[in-house]
Amino acid sequence: MFLKFGGPDGEMGASMRYLSQRYAMPYKEGKAILTDIGTEELAHLEIVATIVHQLTRNLTPEQVVESGFGPYYIDHTTGIWPQAAGGVPFNACEFQSKGDPITDLVEDMAAEQKARSTYDNILRVITDPDVCDPIRFLRMREIVHFQRFGEALRVTQDNLDSKNFYAFNPSFDVKTKCK
């Protein structure tokens, strides 16, 4: 579960990605979608943190060791700390903000698919309904986010102009002889 908190496809990276990208989005519809989803991802972060807290708060030292949770426990006890499943701590490399609307939106769609896949994997190994139900909810939201980013991409592509370097960048598109 820690991987969905701070891993490469986690909620922390998603919220930072979308809230950072909104500043370079030239179209109000895209800005609104990035803001809405970035804010919702913060709520998902809280859901994941709550699940992790509830699963770990009453572990005995024996259960900590048996579960493979020992190294984490040594460093953080049962505190919530952002890291990937392999123990790699969260850092700003977990999200992209390129500044090109099409590049960013395609990245966002891919990020939502990777997050959905991660939730699929969690559902393959978890059987506790108190965990599975919120994970299914989060998985469904990843699908909706993918669709919303698709809408933003269509708006961006329908409005290709000088605000969108994918369509028009004078330094690359003006026909001159290469020297």
Order of alpha helices (4+ residues) and beta strands (2+ residues): alpha-alpha-alpha-alpha-alpha-alpha-alpha-alpha
